[in-house]
Amino acid sequence: MMVTLRKLKREIDSIKARNARVETEKAWETSWMRKLILAVMTYGVVVSFFLIAGLPNPFINALVPALAFILSTLSLPIFKVIWLNYFYKK
């Protein structure tokens, strides 16, 4: 019987550790810091491309995709709710 209790305790501890990891990852995925980092990286890559390609106003024009990214992250939670309510079937 003690072996079974020890095994159950290990399984419970494993589940708790997994839940903590999942919560941490979810917090990162939905954080403003992550969104800001991705927007800045997007801006930097697009500016670099525009400069290399010799396109006009690279610093201004690169704002469009970076702002589009931020806008898309703001609208995604709405679409997630719709998807969960109307399309996701367990």
BELGI-V301637 format. One line per field, one symbol per residue. ss: DSSP state (a for helix, b for strand, c for the rest). phi: phi as a letter, one per 20 degrees, with the letter a starting at -180 (. if undefined). psi: psi as a letter, one per 20 degrees, with the letter a starting at -180 (. if undefined). A space follows every 10 residues. Layout:
BEGIN
ss=???
phi=???
psi=???
END
This chain:
BEGIN
ss=caaaaaaaaa aaaaaaaaaa aaaaaaaaac caaaaaaaaa aaaaaaaaaa aaaccccaaa aaaaaaaaaa aaaaaaaaaa aaaaaacccc
phi=.fffffffff ffffffffff ffffffffgd ffffffffff fggfffggff fffmfflffe fffgffffff ffffefgfff fffffddfde
psi=hhgggggggg gghggggghg gggghggghj qhggggghgg gggggggggh ghikqqlhhg hihghghhgg ghhhighghg ggghhhhpp.
END
